[in-house]
Amino acid sequence: MDEQAIQSNNTAYVICGFNDIQSKGAAGFHLMIIDEDGSHKPWSIVVVRWGRRVFGYVNKCPHKDINLDWEPNQFLDPAGVRLMCGKHGSTFELGTGRCVDGPCKGHALTPVRLTVLGGEICVTGVRLVEEEEEGSSVAS
């Protein structure tokens, strides 16, 4: 494994404060991921907070590859106990991302590795474009 790959597995990127998402709530984040070939690609994720636990998923329904939220940060079903695709109504278990009802039943959301460090929710296991990198240019 090369040094860059090792670094990406150990880096924790802060995406928000733990208390920025209310318990039994969810929030979406639009990030930029650095792909294996070094290219930058948009990466939309949803973070769910349930008490002291957090769960993260790529914000794409496995049924039609569309974002789950029908309005910004509207991810939960009317009862507030499952993630829901706003387009086709598929519902997903919060802790596993498994679809339990709707057109994609039996499929699952793609998990995102999260950790809580010092009161902040961080994404790990990927390389993200950091704010300083977005505006910088590389001279050859």
Number of C-alpha atoms within 10 A of each C-alpha: 5 6 7 9 13 11 13 16 12 12 15 21 20 16 15 17 14 19 12 14 17 13 15 17 20 22 20 21 16 12 15 18 18 17 12 10 6 9 10 16 13 12 15 16 21 23 26 24 21 17 10 10 14 22 19 25 21 20 25 19 25 20 18 12 9 15 20 28 21 13 9 10 15 18 26 23 16 10 6 12 15 21 28 26 26 19 14 15 15 22 27 27 16 23 15 14 20 18 24 16 15 15 15 20 15 11 16 19 22 17 16 18 15 21 19 17 12 9 13 16 23 19 22 18 17 20 23 22 17 13 9 7 10 10 7 8 7 5 4 3
